[in-house]
C-alpha cells in the first residue's frame, strides 16, 4: 500500500509523493485483459496488452513492467497503489480513469488519453510522453520528474500541488486551466504555446520569465522594438 509523504516546500504546500510498498506479487497468467476486470497483487512482466479492452478495470497493488499498451482501452479504469515501469505504446486510452498512489517510470508513450481523469499522488519519472491529453483532468499532488513532455494539453484541467522537476515542457497548452501551488521552476525548457493568461497560481524563475517575455508581450499585444 502507498503512504503519502510531504514533498519539498518548493511553492506553497509541496506535492505529496506516493511511497509504494507492494506486497509479494503473483505473475499474471491471463490470456488477456477484460472489461471491469479485477487485478490485485499481480505482476505483468513484458506483457503485450496492445489493443486489449480493460475499460472499467481495477488494478490494485500491481506492477506492470515493460508492457506494450498500444491502443489499450482503459477508460474509467482505477489504477491504485501500482508501479508502471517502462510502458510503451501509442494511443493508450485512460480517459476518465483514476490514478492514485502511482509511480510511472521511464514511459515511452504517445497520444495517451487522460482527458477527464483524476490523478492523485502520482509521480512520472524519466522517459518521454508525446501529445499527452489531460484536458479537463484533475491533478493533485502530481510530480513530473526528469521526463520530457512534448505538447501536453492541460486545457480546462485543474492542477493543485503539481511540480515539474528537471523536466522538459515543450509546447504546453494551459488554455482554460486552473492552477494552485504549481511549481514550474524545474521545467527546462519551459515552452507554453497557449494559456499564458492561466498561470496565476504558478511560480516560475526569473530566467524563465525572461525566456517567456516575447510570448507574454505578444499575448498582451505589446510590440517590442
Biotite code that builds the C-alpha atoms (Angstrom):
import biotite.structure as struc

atoms = struc.array([
    struc.Atom([0.000, 0.000, 0.000], chain_id="A", res_id=1, res_name="UNK", atom_name="CA", element="C"),
    struc.Atom([1.127, 3.568, -0.609], chain_id="A", res_id=2, res_name="UNK", atom_name="CA", element="C"),
    struc.Atom([1.617, 6.166, 2.045], chain_id="A", res_id=3, res_name="UNK", atom_name="CA", element="C"),
    struc.Atom([1.670, 9.819, 1.050], chain_id="A", res_id=4, res_name="UNK", atom_name="CA", element="C"),
    struc.Atom([4.511, 11.963, 2.268], chain_id="A", res_id=5, res_name="UNK", atom_name="CA", element="C"),
    struc.Atom([5.039, 15.671, 2.105], chain_id="A", res_id=6, res_name="UNK", atom_name="CA", element="C"),
    struc.Atom([7.446, 16.758, -0.579], chain_id="A", res_id=7, res_name="UNK", atom_name="CA", element="C"),
    struc.Atom([9.742, 19.770, -0.542], chain_id="A", res_id=8, res_name="UNK", atom_name="CA", element="C"),
    struc.Atom([8.193, 23.153, 0.043], chain_id="A", res_id=9, res_name="UNK", atom_name="CA", element="C"),
    struc.Atom([9.013, 24.484, -3.399], chain_id="A", res_id=10, res_name="UNK", atom_name="CA", element="C"),
    struc.Atom([5.839, 26.546, -3.637], chain_id="A", res_id=11, res_name="UNK", atom_name="CA", element="C"),
    struc.Atom([3.087, 26.783, -1.055], chain_id="A", res_id=12, res_name="UNK", atom_name="CA", element="C"),
    struc.Atom([2.477, 23.241, 0.076], chain_id="A", res_id=13, res_name="UNK", atom_name="CA", element="C"),
    struc.Atom([4.691, 20.752, -1.725], chain_id="A", res_id=14, res_name="UNK", atom_name="CA", element="C"),
    struc.Atom([3.272, 17.803, -3.596], chain_id="A", res_id=15, res_name="UNK", atom_name="CA", element="C"),
    struc.Atom([2.852, 14.622, -1.593], chain_id="A", res_id=16, res_name="UNK", atom_name="CA", element="C"),
    struc.Atom([4.527, 11.705, -3.319], chain_id="A", res_id=17, res_name="UNK", atom_name="CA", element="C"),
    struc.Atom([3.465, 8.081, -3.175], chain_id="A", res_id=18, res_name="UNK", atom_name="CA", element="C"),
    struc.Atom([5.678, 5.602, -1.396], chain_id="A", res_id=19, res_name="UNK", atom_name="CA", element="C"),
    struc.Atom([4.812, 2.209, -2.795], chain_id="A", res_id=20, res_name="UNK", atom_name="CA", element="C"),
    struc.Atom([5.261, -0.861, -0.646], chain_id="A", res_id=21, res_name="UNK", atom_name="CA", element="C"),
    struc.Atom([3.975, -3.606, -2.865], chain_id="A", res_id=22, res_name="UNK", atom_name="CA", element="C"),
    struc.Atom([3.145, -6.987, -1.351], chain_id="A", res_id=23, res_name="UNK", atom_name="CA", element="C"),
    struc.Atom([4.607, -10.200, -2.823], chain_id="A", res_id=24, res_name="UNK", atom_name="CA", element="C"),
    struc.Atom([3.193, -10.359, -6.333], chain_id="A", res_id=25, res_name="UNK", atom_name="CA", element="C"),
    struc.Atom([1.836, -13.263, -8.338], chain_id="A", res_id=26, res_name="UNK", atom_name="CA", element="C"),
    struc.Atom([2.729, -13.468, -12.046], chain_id="A", res_id=27, res_name="UNK", atom_name="CA", element="C"),
    struc.Atom([-0.195, -12.602, -14.267], chain_id="A", res_id=28, res_name="UNK", atom_name="CA", element="C"),
    struc.Atom([-1.125, -15.694, -16.230], chain_id="A", res_id=29, res_name="UNK", atom_name="CA", element="C"),
    struc.Atom([-4.206, -14.458, -18.043], chain_id="A", res_id=30, res_name="UNK", atom_name="CA", element="C"),
    struc.Atom([-4.840, -14.640, -21.788], chain_id="A", res_id=31, res_name="UNK", atom_name="CA", element="C"),
    struc.Atom([-5.983, -11.040, -21.942], chain_id="A", res_id=32, res_name="UNK", atom_name="CA", element="C"),
    struc.Atom([-7.459, -8.162, -20.039], chain_id="A", res_id=33, res_name="UNK", atom_name="CA", element="C"),
    struc.Atom([-11.200, -7.940, -19.528], chain_id="A", res_id=34, res_name="UNK", atom_name="CA", element="C"),
    struc.Atom([-13.598, -5.012, -19.157], chain_id="A", res_id=35, res_name="UNK", atom_name="CA", element="C"),
    struc.Atom([-14.387, -4.399, -15.479], chain_id="A", res_id=36, res_name="UNK", atom_name="CA", element="C"),
    struc.Atom([-11.692, -6.911, -14.558], chain_id="A", res_id=37, res_name="UNK", atom_name="CA", element="C"),
    struc.Atom([-10.266, -7.003, -11.032], chain_id="A", res_id=38, res_name="UNK", atom_name="CA", element="C"),
    struc.Atom([-6.460, -7.330, -10.860], chain_id="A", res_id=39, res_name="UNK", atom_name="CA", element="C"),
    struc.Atom([-4.999, -7.438, -7.359], chain_id="A", res_id=40, res_name="UNK", atom_name="CA", element="C"),
    struc.Atom([-1.409, -8.159, -6.333], chain_id="A", res_id=41, res_name="UNK", atom_name="CA", element="C"),
    struc.Atom([-0.247, -9.150, -9.805], chain_id="A", res_id=42, res_name="UNK", atom_name="CA", element="C"),
    struc.Atom([2.928, -8.617, -11.811], chain_id="A", res_id=43, res_name="UNK", atom_name="CA", element="C"),
    struc.Atom([2.573, -8.022, -15.533], chain_id="A", res_id=44, res_name="UNK", atom_name="CA", element="C"),
    struc.Atom([6.055, -8.574, -16.977], chain_id="A", res_id=45, res_name="UNK", atom_name="CA", element="C"),
    struc.Atom([6.717, -7.732, -20.656], chain_id="A", res_id=46, res_name="UNK", atom_name="CA", element="C"),
    struc.Atom([3.060, -8.396, -21.417], chain_id="A", res_id=47, res_name="UNK", atom_name="CA", element="C"),
    struc.Atom([1.617, -7.460, -24.800], chain_id="A", res_id=48, res_name="UNK", atom_name="CA", element="C"),
    struc.Atom([-1.551, -5.591, -23.849], chain_id="A", res_id=49, res_name="UNK", atom_name="CA", element="C"),
    struc.Atom([-1.878, -3.779, -27.177], chain_id="A", res_id=50, res_name="UNK", atom_name="CA", element="C"),
    struc.Atom([-5.443, -3.309, -28.362], chain_id="A", res_id=51, res_name="UNK", atom_name="CA", element="C"),
    struc.Atom([-6.977, -5.028, -25.351], chain_id="A", res_id=52, res_name="UNK", atom_name="CA", element="C"),
    struc.Atom([-10.134, -3.747, -23.662], chain_id="A", res_id=53, res_name="UNK", atom_name="CA", element="C"),
    struc.Atom([-9.962, -3.264, -19.892], chain_id="A", res_id=54, res_name="UNK", atom_name="CA", element="C"),
    struc.Atom([-12.437, -0.416, -19.591], chain_id="A", res_id=55, res_name="UNK", atom_name="CA", element="C"),
    struc.Atom([-13.606, -0.049, -16.013], chain_id="A", res_id=56, res_name="UNK", atom_name="CA", element="C"),
    struc.Atom([-10.990, -2.474, -14.686], chain_id="A", res_id=57, res_name="UNK", atom_name="CA", element="C"),
    struc.Atom([-9.305, -2.119, -11.304], chain_id="A", res_id=58, res_name="UNK", atom_name="CA", element="C"),
    struc.Atom([-5.557, -2.586, -10.772], chain_id="A", res_id=59, res_name="UNK", atom_name="CA", element="C"),
    struc.Atom([-4.616, -2.678, -7.085], chain_id="A", res_id=60, res_name="UNK", atom_name="CA", element="C"),
    struc.Atom([-1.125, -3.326, -5.656], chain_id="A", res_id=61, res_name="UNK", atom_name="CA", element="C"),
    struc.Atom([0.175, -4.314, -9.098], chain_id="A", res_id=62, res_name="UNK", atom_name="CA", element="C"),
    struc.Atom([3.393, -3.901, -11.058], chain_id="A", res_id=63, res_name="UNK", atom_name="CA", element="C"),
    struc.Atom([3.412, -3.553, -14.841], chain_id="A", res_id=64, res_name="UNK", atom_name="CA", element="C"),
    struc.Atom([6.928, -3.791, -16.256], chain_id="A", res_id=65, res_name="UNK", atom_name="CA", element="C"),
    struc.Atom([7.894, -3.384, -19.903], chain_id="A", res_id=66, res_name="UNK", atom_name="CA", element="C"),
    struc.Atom([4.342, -3.774, -21.180], chain_id="A", res_id=67, res_name="UNK", atom_name="CA", element="C"),
    struc.Atom([3.128, -2.795, -24.648], chain_id="A", res_id=68, res_name="UNK", atom_name="CA", element="C"),
    struc.Atom([0.000, -0.637, -24.391], chain_id="A", res_id=69, res_name="UNK", atom_name="CA", element="C"),
    struc.Atom([-0.630, 0.477, -27.979], chain_id="A", res_id=70, res_name="UNK", atom_name="CA", element="C"),
    struc.Atom([-4.330, 1.298, -28.220], chain_id="A", res_id=71, res_name="UNK", atom_name="CA", element="C"),
    struc.Atom([-5.093, -0.390, -24.902], chain_id="A", res_id=72, res_name="UNK", atom_name="CA", element="C"),
    struc.Atom([-8.560, 0.646, -23.690], chain_id="A", res_id=73, res_name="UNK", atom_name="CA", element="C"),
    struc.Atom([-8.543, 1.592, -20.011], chain_id="A", res_id=74, res_name="UNK", atom_name="CA", element="C"),
    struc.Atom([-11.351, 4.129, -19.945], chain_id="A", res_id=75, res_name="UNK", atom_name="CA", element="C"),
    struc.Atom([-12.794, 4.548, -16.434], chain_id="A", res_id=76, res_name="UNK", atom_name="CA", element="C"),
    struc.Atom([-10.119, 2.198, -15.067], chain_id="A", res_id=77, res_name="UNK", atom_name="CA", element="C"),
    struc.Atom([-8.837, 2.553, -11.495], chain_id="A", res_id=78, res_name="UNK", atom_name="CA", element="C"),
    struc.Atom([-5.094, 2.206, -11.052], chain_id="A", res_id=79, res_name="UNK", atom_name="CA", element="C"),
    struc.Atom([-4.291, 2.214, -7.340], chain_id="A", res_id=80, res_name="UNK", atom_name="CA", element="C"),
    struc.Atom([-1.055, 1.650, -5.393], chain_id="A", res_id=81, res_name="UNK", atom_name="CA", element="C"),
    struc.Atom([0.626, 0.468, -8.578], chain_id="A", res_id=82, res_name="UNK", atom_name="CA", element="C"),
    struc.Atom([4.038, 0.786, -10.257], chain_id="A", res_id=83, res_name="UNK", atom_name="CA", element="C"),
    struc.Atom([4.230, 1.160, -14.030], chain_id="A", res_id=84, res_name="UNK", atom_name="CA", element="C"),
    struc.Atom([7.759, 0.749, -15.352], chain_id="A", res_id=85, res_name="UNK", atom_name="CA", element="C"),
    struc.Atom([8.776, 1.180, -18.981], chain_id="A", res_id=86, res_name="UNK", atom_name="CA", element="C"),
    struc.Atom([5.344, 1.129, -20.630], chain_id="A", res_id=87, res_name="UNK", atom_name="CA", element="C"),
    struc.Atom([5.461, 1.772, -24.352], chain_id="A", res_id=88, res_name="UNK", atom_name="CA", element="C"),
    struc.Atom([2.770, 2.491, -26.863], chain_id="A", res_id=89, res_name="UNK", atom_name="CA", element="C"),
    struc.Atom([0.664, 4.950, -28.801], chain_id="A", res_id=90, res_name="UNK", atom_name="CA", element="C"),
    struc.Atom([-2.960, 5.865, -28.236], chain_id="A", res_id=91, res_name="UNK", atom_name="CA", element="C"),
    struc.Atom([-3.473, 4.328, -24.815], chain_id="A", res_id=92, res_name="UNK", atom_name="CA", element="C"),
    struc.Atom([-6.958, 5.329, -23.625], chain_id="A", res_id=93, res_name="UNK", atom_name="CA", element="C"),
    struc.Atom([-7.103, 6.223, -19.924], chain_id="A", res_id=94, res_name="UNK", atom_name="CA", element="C"),
    struc.Atom([-9.819, 8.823, -20.288], chain_id="A", res_id=95, res_name="UNK", atom_name="CA", element="C"),
    struc.Atom([-11.814, 9.415, -17.111], chain_id="A", res_id=96, res_name="UNK", atom_name="CA", element="C"),
    struc.Atom([-9.591, 6.931, -15.276], chain_id="A", res_id=97, res_name="UNK", atom_name="CA", element="C"),
    struc.Atom([-8.422, 7.280, -11.668], chain_id="A", res_id=98, res_name="UNK", atom_name="CA", element="C"),
    struc.Atom([-4.715, 7.029, -10.858], chain_id="A", res_id=99, res_name="UNK", atom_name="CA", element="C"),
    struc.Atom([-3.938, 7.185, -7.160], chain_id="A", res_id=100, res_name="UNK", atom_name="CA", element="C"),
    struc.Atom([-0.617, 6.417, -5.467], chain_id="A", res_id=101, res_name="UNK", atom_name="CA", element="C"),
    struc.Atom([1.039, 5.519, -8.768], chain_id="A", res_id=102, res_name="UNK", atom_name="CA", element="C"),
    struc.Atom([4.668, 5.605, -9.883], chain_id="A", res_id=103, res_name="UNK", atom_name="CA", element="C"),
    struc.Atom([5.168, 5.800, -13.660], chain_id="A", res_id=104, res_name="UNK", atom_name="CA", element="C"),
    struc.Atom([8.820, 5.291, -14.574], chain_id="A", res_id=105, res_name="UNK", atom_name="CA", element="C"),
    struc.Atom([10.567, 5.604, -17.952], chain_id="A", res_id=106, res_name="UNK", atom_name="CA", element="C"),
    struc.Atom([7.462, 5.663, -20.146], chain_id="A", res_id=107, res_name="UNK", atom_name="CA", element="C"),
    struc.Atom([7.727, 5.828, -23.922], chain_id="A", res_id=108, res_name="UNK", atom_name="CA", element="C"),
    struc.Atom([4.228, 6.907, -24.828], chain_id="A", res_id=109, res_name="UNK", atom_name="CA", element="C"),
    struc.Atom([2.476, 8.947, -27.494], chain_id="A", res_id=110, res_name="UNK", atom_name="CA", element="C"),
    struc.Atom([-1.049, 10.308, -27.719], chain_id="A", res_id=111, res_name="UNK", atom_name="CA", element="C"),
    struc.Atom([-2.028, 9.000, -24.300], chain_id="A", res_id=112, res_name="UNK", atom_name="CA", element="C"),
    struc.Atom([-5.619, 9.943, -23.484], chain_id="A", res_id=113, res_name="UNK", atom_name="CA", element="C"),
    struc.Atom([-6.141, 11.062, -19.888], chain_id="A", res_id=114, res_name="UNK", atom_name="CA", element="C"),
    struc.Atom([-8.854, 13.637, -20.504], chain_id="A", res_id=115, res_name="UNK", atom_name="CA", element="C"),
    struc.Atom([-11.264, 13.868, -17.608], chain_id="A", res_id=116, res_name="UNK", atom_name="CA", element="C"),
    struc.Atom([-9.004, 11.644, -15.484], chain_id="A", res_id=117, res_name="UNK", atom_name="CA", element="C"),
    struc.Atom([-8.206, 12.064, -11.800], chain_id="A", res_id=118, res_name="UNK", atom_name="CA", element="C"),
    struc.Atom([-4.534, 11.857, -10.780], chain_id="A", res_id=119, res_name="UNK", atom_name="CA", element="C"),
    struc.Atom([-3.664, 11.972, -7.088], chain_id="A", res_id=120, res_name="UNK", atom_name="CA", element="C"),
    struc.Atom([-0.237, 11.291, -5.582], chain_id="A", res_id=121, res_name="UNK", atom_name="CA", element="C"),
    struc.Atom([1.316, 10.347, -8.912], chain_id="A", res_id=122, res_name="UNK", atom_name="CA", element="C"),
    struc.Atom([4.976, 10.568, -9.928], chain_id="A", res_id=123, res_name="UNK", atom_name="CA", element="C"),
    struc.Atom([6.052, 10.452, -13.576], chain_id="A", res_id=124, res_name="UNK", atom_name="CA", element="C"),
    struc.Atom([9.800, 9.858, -13.557], chain_id="A", res_id=125, res_name="UNK", atom_name="CA", element="C"),
    struc.Atom([12.031, 9.731, -16.624], chain_id="A", res_id=126, res_name="UNK", atom_name="CA", element="C"),
    struc.Atom([11.029, 8.821, -20.147], chain_id="A", res_id=127, res_name="UNK", atom_name="CA", element="C"),
    struc.Atom([9.129, 10.778, -22.754], chain_id="A", res_id=128, res_name="UNK", atom_name="CA", element="C"),
    struc.Atom([5.440, 11.332, -23.433], chain_id="A", res_id=129, res_name="UNK", atom_name="CA", element="C"),
    struc.Atom([4.319, 12.984, -26.665], chain_id="A", res_id=130, res_name="UNK", atom_name="CA", element="C"),
    struc.Atom([0.915, 14.702, -27.027], chain_id="A", res_id=131, res_name="UNK", atom_name="CA", element="C"),
    struc.Atom([-0.375, 13.843, -23.568], chain_id="A", res_id=132, res_name="UNK", atom_name="CA", element="C"),
    struc.Atom([-4.076, 14.708, -23.369], chain_id="A", res_id=133, res_name="UNK", atom_name="CA", element="C"),
    struc.Atom([-5.021, 15.899, -19.871], chain_id="A", res_id=134, res_name="UNK", atom_name="CA", element="C"),
    struc.Atom([-7.918, 18.120, -20.897], chain_id="A", res_id=135, res_name="UNK", atom_name="CA", element="C"),
    struc.Atom([-10.452, 18.601, -18.084], chain_id="A", res_id=136, res_name="UNK", atom_name="CA", element="C"),
    struc.Atom([-8.388, 16.315, -15.830], chain_id="A", res_id=137, res_name="UNK", atom_name="CA", element="C"),
    struc.Atom([-7.841, 16.887, -12.113], chain_id="A", res_id=138, res_name="UNK", atom_name="CA", element="C"),
    struc.Atom([-4.249, 16.652, -10.899], chain_id="A", res_id=139, res_name="UNK", atom_name="CA", element="C"),
    struc.Atom([-3.444, 16.842, -7.209], chain_id="A", res_id=140, res_name="UNK", atom_name="CA", element="C"),
    struc.Atom([-0.052, 16.036, -5.703], chain_id="A", res_id=141, res_name="UNK", atom_name="CA", element="C"),
    struc.Atom([1.497, 15.144, -9.062], chain_id="A", res_id=142, res_name="UNK", atom_name="CA", element="C"),
    struc.Atom([5.219, 15.345, -9.836], chain_id="A", res_id=143, res_name="UNK", atom_name="CA", element="C"),
    struc.Atom([6.770, 15.251, -13.311], chain_id="A", res_id=144, res_name="UNK", atom_name="CA", element="C"),
    struc.Atom([10.446, 14.480, -12.747], chain_id="A", res_id=145, res_name="UNK", atom_name="CA", element="C"),
    struc.Atom([13.336, 14.146, -15.201], chain_id="A", res_id=146, res_name="UNK", atom_name="CA", element="C"),
    struc.Atom([10.949, 13.495, -18.078], chain_id="A", res_id=147, res_name="UNK", atom_name="CA", element="C"),
    struc.Atom([10.174, 15.078, -21.441], chain_id="A", res_id=148, res_name="UNK", atom_name="CA", element="C"),
    struc.Atom([6.626, 16.224, -22.195], chain_id="A", res_id=149, res_name="UNK", atom_name="CA", element="C"),
    struc.Atom([6.026, 17.246, -25.796], chain_id="A", res_id=150, res_name="UNK", atom_name="CA", element="C"),
    struc.Atom([2.897, 19.340, -26.431], chain_id="A", res_id=151, res_name="UNK", atom_name="CA", element="C"),
    struc.Atom([0.976, 18.253, -23.326], chain_id="A", res_id=152, res_name="UNK", atom_name="CA", element="C"),
    struc.Atom([-2.602, 19.526, -23.261], chain_id="A", res_id=153, res_name="UNK", atom_name="CA", element="C"),
    struc.Atom([-3.823, 20.758, -19.868], chain_id="A", res_id=154, res_name="UNK", atom_name="CA", element="C"),
    struc.Atom([-6.816, 22.571, -21.374], chain_id="A", res_id=155, res_name="UNK", atom_name="CA", element="C"),
    struc.Atom([-9.535, 23.101, -18.788], chain_id="A", res_id=156, res_name="UNK", atom_name="CA", element="C"),
    struc.Atom([-7.660, 20.968, -16.246], chain_id="A", res_id=157, res_name="UNK", atom_name="CA", element="C"),
    struc.Atom([-7.289, 21.724, -12.541], chain_id="A", res_id=158, res_name="UNK", atom_name="CA", element="C"),
    struc.Atom([-3.750, 21.423, -11.193], chain_id="A", res_id=159, res_name="UNK", atom_name="CA", element="C"),
    struc.Atom([-3.105, 21.606, -7.454], chain_id="A", res_id=160, res_name="UNK", atom_name="CA", element="C"),
    struc.Atom([0.290, 20.980, -5.873], chain_id="A", res_id=161, res_name="UNK", atom_name="CA", element="C"),
    struc.Atom([1.864, 19.925, -9.164], chain_id="A", res_id=162, res_name="UNK", atom_name="CA", element="C"),
    struc.Atom([5.640, 20.083, -9.589], chain_id="A", res_id=163, res_name="UNK", atom_name="CA", element="C"),
    struc.Atom([7.897, 19.929, -12.634], chain_id="A", res_id=164, res_name="UNK", atom_name="CA", element="C"),
    struc.Atom([11.382, 18.850, -11.526], chain_id="A", res_id=165, res_name="UNK", atom_name="CA", element="C"),
    struc.Atom([14.240, 18.733, -14.074], chain_id="A", res_id=166, res_name="UNK", atom_name="CA", element="C"),
    struc.Atom([11.535, 18.255, -16.677], chain_id="A", res_id=167, res_name="UNK", atom_name="CA", element="C"),
    struc.Atom([11.352, 19.474, -20.282], chain_id="A", res_id=168, res_name="UNK", atom_name="CA", element="C"),
    struc.Atom([7.961, 21.051, -21.017], chain_id="A", res_id=169, res_name="UNK", atom_name="CA", element="C"),
    struc.Atom([7.592, 21.749, -24.731], chain_id="A", res_id=170, res_name="UNK", atom_name="CA", element="C"),
    struc.Atom([4.619, 23.454, -26.351], chain_id="A", res_id=171, res_name="UNK", atom_name="CA", element="C"),
    struc.Atom([2.301, 23.106, -23.353], chain_id="A", res_id=172, res_name="UNK", atom_name="CA", element="C"),
    struc.Atom([-1.332, 24.220, -23.599], chain_id="A", res_id=173, res_name="UNK", atom_name="CA", element="C"),
    struc.Atom([-2.894, 25.617, -20.410], chain_id="A", res_id=174, res_name="UNK", atom_name="CA", element="C"),
    struc.Atom([-5.986, 27.099, -22.068], chain_id="A", res_id=175, res_name="UNK", atom_name="CA", element="C"),
    struc.Atom([-8.763, 27.402, -19.511], chain_id="A", res_id=176, res_name="UNK", atom_name="CA", element="C"),
    struc.Atom([-6.724, 25.593, -16.832], chain_id="A", res_id=177, res_name="UNK", atom_name="CA", element="C"),
    struc.Atom([-6.849, 26.416, -13.112], chain_id="A", res_id=178, res_name="UNK", atom_name="CA", element="C"),
    struc.Atom([-3.546, 26.307, -11.221], chain_id="A", res_id=179, res_name="UNK", atom_name="CA", element="C"),
    struc.Atom([-2.892, 26.300, -7.494], chain_id="A", res_id=180, res_name="UNK", atom_name="CA", element="C"),
    struc.Atom([0.544, 25.799, -5.928], chain_id="A", res_id=181, res_name="UNK", atom_name="CA", element="C"),
    struc.Atom([2.055, 24.717, -9.257], chain_id="A", res_id=182, res_name="UNK", atom_name="CA", element="C"),
    struc.Atom([5.856, 24.850, -9.410], chain_id="A", res_id=183, res_name="UNK", atom_name="CA", element="C"),
    struc.Atom([7.246, 25.337, -12.899], chain_id="A", res_id=184, res_name="UNK", atom_name="CA", element="C"),
    struc.Atom([10.731, 26.391, -11.820], chain_id="A", res_id=185, res_name="UNK", atom_name="CA", element="C"),
    struc.Atom([12.233, 22.992, -12.558], chain_id="A", res_id=186, res_name="UNK", atom_name="CA", element="C"),
    struc.Atom([10.980, 22.951, -16.153], chain_id="A", res_id=187, res_name="UNK", atom_name="CA", element="C"),
    struc.Atom([13.775, 23.485, -18.680], chain_id="A", res_id=188, res_name="UNK", atom_name="CA", element="C"),
    struc.Atom([12.910, 24.354, -21.290], chain_id="A", res_id=189, res_name="UNK", atom_name="CA", element="C"),
    struc.Atom([9.568, 25.867, -20.317], chain_id="A", res_id=190, res_name="UNK", atom_name="CA", element="C"),
    struc.Atom([7.621, 26.399, -23.528], chain_id="A", res_id=191, res_name="UNK", atom_name="CA", element="C"),
    struc.Atom([3.990, 27.438, -23.261], chain_id="A", res_id=192, res_name="UNK", atom_name="CA", element="C"),
    struc.Atom([2.139, 27.582, -26.560], chain_id="A", res_id=193, res_name="UNK", atom_name="CA", element="C"),
    struc.Atom([-1.259, 28.667, -25.215], chain_id="A", res_id=194, res_name="UNK", atom_name="CA", element="C"),
    struc.Atom([-2.837, 29.656, -21.944], chain_id="A", res_id=195, res_name="UNK", atom_name="CA", element="C"),
    struc.Atom([-0.259, 32.076, -20.556], chain_id="A", res_id=196, res_name="UNK", atom_name="CA", element="C"),
    struc.Atom([-3.136, 34.012, -19.015], chain_id="A", res_id=197, res_name="UNK", atom_name="CA", element="C"),
    struc.Atom([-3.940, 30.969, -16.842], chain_id="A", res_id=198, res_name="UNK", atom_name="CA", element="C"),
    struc.Atom([-0.627, 30.867, -14.978], chain_id="A", res_id=199, res_name="UNK", atom_name="CA", element="C"),
    struc.Atom([-1.938, 32.619, -11.888], chain_id="A", res_id=200, res_name="UNK", atom_name="CA", element="C"),
    struc.Atom([-1.261, 30.174, -9.068], chain_id="A", res_id=201, res_name="UNK", atom_name="CA", element="C"),
    struc.Atom([2.071, 29.043, -10.535], chain_id="A", res_id=202, res_name="UNK", atom_name="CA", element="C"),
    struc.Atom([5.631, 30.045, -9.726], chain_id="A", res_id=203, res_name="UNK", atom_name="CA", element="C"),
    struc.Atom([8.405, 30.417, -12.301], chain_id="A", res_id=204, res_name="UNK", atom_name="CA", element="C"),
    struc.Atom([12.028, 31.512, -12.098], chain_id="A", res_id=205, res_name="UNK", atom_name="CA", element="C"),
    struc.Atom([13.485, 34.838, -13.191], chain_id="A", res_id=206, res_name="UNK", atom_name="CA", element="C"),
    struc.Atom([15.274, 33.272, -16.146], chain_id="A", res_id=207, res_name="UNK", atom_name="CA", element="C"),
    struc.Atom([12.072, 31.584, -17.267], chain_id="A", res_id=208, res_name="UNK", atom_name="CA", element="C"),
    struc.Atom([10.256, 34.899, -17.113], chain_id="A", res_id=209, res_name="UNK", atom_name="CA", element="C"),
    struc.Atom([12.845, 36.419, -19.431], chain_id="A", res_id=210, res_name="UNK", atom_name="CA", element="C"),
    struc.Atom([12.502, 33.461, -21.810], chain_id="A", res_id=211, res_name="UNK", atom_name="CA", element="C"),
    struc.Atom([8.716, 33.846, -21.839], chain_id="A", res_id=212, res_name="UNK", atom_name="CA", element="C"),
    struc.Atom([8.816, 37.623, -22.224], chain_id="A", res_id=213, res_name="UNK", atom_name="CA", element="C"),
    struc.Atom([8.353, 37.669, -26.039], chain_id="A", res_id=214, res_name="UNK", atom_name="CA", element="C"),
    struc.Atom([5.366, 35.327, -25.823], chain_id="A", res_id=215, res_name="UNK", atom_name="CA", element="C"),
    struc.Atom([3.886, 37.304, -22.945], chain_id="A", res_id=216, res_name="UNK", atom_name="CA", element="C"),
    struc.Atom([4.345, 40.538, -24.851], chain_id="A", res_id=217, res_name="UNK", atom_name="CA", element="C"),
    struc.Atom([2.631, 39.085, -27.919], chain_id="A", res_id=218, res_name="UNK", atom_name="CA", element="C"),
    struc.Atom([-0.256, 37.792, -25.794], chain_id="A", res_id=219, res_name="UNK", atom_name="CA", element="C"),
    struc.Atom([-0.706, 41.274, -24.313], chain_id="A", res_id=220, res_name="UNK", atom_name="CA", element="C"),
    struc.Atom([-0.458, 42.974, -27.685], chain_id="A", res_id=221, res_name="UNK", atom_name="CA", element="C"),
    struc.Atom([2.809, 44.684, -26.789], chain_id="A", res_id=222, res_name="UNK", atom_name="CA", element="C"),
    struc.Atom([5.186, 45.429, -29.650], chain_id="A", res_id=223, res_name="UNK", atom_name="CA", element="C"),
    struc.Atom([8.851, 45.196, -28.683], chain_id="A", res_id=224, res_name="UNK", atom_name="CA", element="C"),
    struc.Atom([11.331, 47.030, -30.895], chain_id="A", res_id=225, res_name="UNK", atom_name="CA", element="C"),
])
